[in-house]
Amino acid sequence: MTATAALTPTIVARTPKALLHDHLDGGLRPATVVELAEESGYADLPATDADQLGRWFRDAADSGSLERYLETFSHTVAVMQTPEQLSRVARECALDLAADGVVYAESRFAPEQHITAGLSLEEVVEAVLAGFRAGEEEARAAGIPIRMVTLLTAMRHAARSREIAELAVRYRDDGVGGFDIAGAEAGFPPTRHLDAFEYLRRENAHFTIHAGEAFGLPSIWEAIQWCGADRLGHGVRIVDDITVDDEGAATLGGLAGYVRDRRIPLEMCPSSNVQTGAADSIAAHPITLLKTLLFRVTVNTDNRLMSGTSMTREMQLLVDEAGWTIEDLRWATINAMKSAFLPFDERLEIIEHVVKPGYAALGAHV
């Protein structure tokens, strides 16, 4: 099956999916936000009807500004401050992703944002990990197994990155796959956190860096050359180092060539990038050009609540608006598994025994 017309929503929904870039606090069920706010006495929600609240999150995130987009998280973080709240959100995350056909997922969150009610950073991490394990067990019992890994994020405008990096190393045998920094890029370069990245390299730990989303090539260059990132969160602005002539021939600049040659994974999030103004549309999103040029492209959700999205929806949009085929989806999924923060043998097991057979059953060339 190579014709886009033959790639129906039913088939896309059935594809095995691998997700590398998904924020736990950006993926809550609207009904859960409403319930947790009521239980905890949080009175600042813009709506208390679940459907209305879901629409508010999507509309507020459609501003075209990363800074405005990030403001929506104040409401989700507010209802993720106790062990019970954190475990519930993590459990539901695992179940929702499994129901969407995701077989491997890395969900990231910033522990430092969940301590206002008195939890320690360790208690925050342990509550989330417990929720993921519970969700995995329920999904397995329902016949839709998923492997959940979490990444610990430090906020790039704060000064706790070394502490969070140490936390990631401390819990790496318990379900923490690596480290990340996130938040507004402009004015907060990754080099502010060199101490954390140097520590992670000494500890042989994995890390990714949000770079090249709202800021340009310097952010990507610093993330790779100064900080040594294993992957790039978004990385969409790498397209600024690529020139395409009138005949469609592409010329790569030095940085773009380096990223492609080194097979540095790009954690691309099409709908989110359109919302924040990093891309004009799904059809014009650089992910398709980068796929054609054989960059290590992966497809991700970023924030399922704010974008009103899922992995199935992101893939379907690429099929409908950018002409992707089932082979393209399979290729991007294998890219993600190759780039996962898992031991090599575990990555290979999922590729060979889950992803490839799953796509073969749907008619993709293996």
Buried (B, 14 or more C-beta within 10 A) or exposed (E): BEEBEEBEEEBBBBBBBBBBBBBBBBBBBBBBBBBBBEEBEBEEBEBEEBEEBBBBBBEBBBBEBBEBBBEBBEBBBBBBBBBEBBBBBBBBBBBBBBBBBBBBBBBBBBBBBBEEEEBEBEBBBBBBBBBBBBBBEBBEEEEBEBBBBBBBBBBBEBEBBBBBBBBBBBBBEEBBBBBBBBBBBEEBBBEBBBEBBBBBEEBEBBBBBBBBBBBBBBBBBBBBEEBBBBBBBBBBBBBBBBEEEEEEEBEBEEBBEBBBEEEBBBBBBBBBBBBBBBBEEBBEBBBBBBBEBEBBBBBBBBBBBBBBBBBBBBBBBBBBBBEBBBBBBBBBBBBBBBBBBBEEEBBEBBBEEBBBEBBEEBEBEE
